[in-house]
Amino acid sequence: MTGFVYMMSDKPRGVIYIGVTSDLKDRAWEHRNQTTKGFTSKYNLKNLVWYEWHPNIVLAIRREKSLKRYRRQWKENLIEEFNPSWLDLFERIDENDNAYRPHPNTRAWDDYN
């Protein structure tokens, strides 16, 4: 089962939420429509501003936990490399294949081949 790590926001350089899912379209739709109460509904985080694909959910969860440890500026830079204007990518999920590739010198590289 593939996995996705994603970030939701309310506006450019606004509040950022990092999540993980095996079904990006459905999960982003749930956030957009506030189907469950929680952080994203409390802060009105409806815009999918960044995501990356992983070959399985275990690797996606590992990456999500790693991203949550980074400072905010690093997360903003990551978003802006992929989505400079912080546009809502929900309608374009199928147009962008942002597959994560670890540095070739890391042990995790073999998991992505």
C-alpha positions as CSV (number, residue, x, y, z in Angstrom):
1,M,0.0,0.0,0.0
2,T,1.4,3.4,-1.0
3,G,1.6,6.3,1.4
4,F,1.5,10.0,1.2
5,V,2.9,12.7,3.6
6,Y,1.1,16.0,3.1
7,M,0.7,19.5,4.5
8,M,-2.5,21.5,4.8
9,S,-2.7,25.3,5.5
10,D,-5.2,28.0,5.8
11,K,-3.3,30.6,3.7
12,P,0.2,31.3,2.3
13,R,2.7,31.1,5.2
14,G,-0.2,30.4,7.6
15,V,-0.8,27.5,10.0
16,I,0.7,24.2,8.8
17,Y,-0.5,20.7,9.5
18,I,1.5,17.6,8.6
19,G,-0.3,14.3,8.1
20,V,0.0,10.9,6.5
21,T,-2.4,8.8,4.6
22,S,-2.8,6.0,2.1
23,D,-5.5,7.9,0.2
24,L,-4.5,11.5,-0.4
25,K,-7.6,12.5,-2.4
26,D,-10.0,11.2,0.3
27,R,-8.0,12.6,3.2
28,A,-7.6,16.0,1.7
29,W,-11.4,16.0,0.9
30,E,-12.1,15.2,4.6
31,H,-10.0,18.1,5.7
32,R,-11.6,20.5,3.2
33,N,-15.0,19.5,4.3
34,Q,-14.2,19.4,8.0
35,T,-15.7,15.9,8.4
36,T,-14.0,15.4,11.8
37,K,-13.3,17.8,14.6
38,G,-9.6,18.4,15.3
39,F,-6.6,20.6,14.5
40,T,-7.4,21.2,10.9
41,S,-11.1,22.1,11.4
42,K,-10.2,24.3,14.4
43,Y,-7.7,26.4,12.3
44,N,-9.7,26.1,9.0
45,L,-6.8,24.3,7.2
46,K,-8.5,23.4,3.9
47,N,-5.7,24.0,1.4
48,L,-3.5,21.1,0.4
49,V,-0.2,22.9,-0.1
50,W,2.4,20.1,-0.3
51,Y,2.6,16.3,-0.6
52,E,5.0,13.6,-1.4
53,W,4.5,9.9,-2.4
54,H,6.1,6.9,-0.7
55,P,6.1,3.3,-1.9
56,N,4.5,2.2,1.4
57,I,2.7,3.6,4.4
58,V,5.5,2.6,6.8
59,L,8.0,4.8,5.0
60,A,5.5,7.6,4.8
61,I,4.9,7.5,8.6
62,R,8.7,7.5,9.1
63,R,9.0,10.6,6.9
64,E,6.0,12.3,8.6
65,K,7.6,11.9,12.0
66,S,10.9,13.3,10.7
67,L,9.2,16.3,9.1
68,K,7.5,17.2,12.3
69,R,10.8,17.6,14.0
70,Y,12.0,20.3,11.5
71,R,11.8,24.0,12.2
72,R,8.9,25.9,10.6
73,Q,11.2,27.8,8.1
74,W,12.5,24.5,6.8
75,K,8.9,23.3,6.2
76,E,8.0,26.6,4.5
77,N,11.0,26.1,2.2
78,L,10.0,22.6,1.4
79,I,6.5,23.8,0.5
80,E,7.8,26.7,-1.7
81,E,10.1,24.4,-3.6
82,F,7.1,22.3,-4.7
83,N,4.4,25.0,-4.6
84,P,5.9,28.5,-4.6
85,S,2.6,30.3,-4.4
86,W,1.1,28.1,-1.8
87,L,-1.8,27.2,-4.1
88,D,-4.4,24.7,-3.1
89,L,-3.2,21.5,-4.9
90,F,-6.4,19.5,-4.3
91,E,-7.6,19.7,-7.9
92,R,-4.2,18.9,-9.2
93,I,-3.3,15.8,-7.1
94,D,-3.1,13.6,-10.3
95,E,-0.9,16.2,-12.1
96,N,2.1,16.2,-9.8
97,D,4.0,13.1,-8.9
98,N,6.2,14.2,-6.0
99,A,8.0,11.0,-5.1
100,Y,10.3,11.2,-2.2
101,R,13.9,10.0,-2.8
102,P,16.3,9.9,0.2
103,H,19.9,10.9,-0.3
104,P,21.7,8.0,-2.0
105,N,24.1,7.6,0.9
106,T,21.4,6.8,3.4
107,R,20.4,3.4,4.5
108,A,16.8,4.2,3.5
109,W,17.7,4.5,-0.2
110,D,17.2,0.7,-0.8
111,D,13.6,1.0,0.4
112,Y,12.8,3.3,-2.5
113,N,14.3,1.2,-5.3
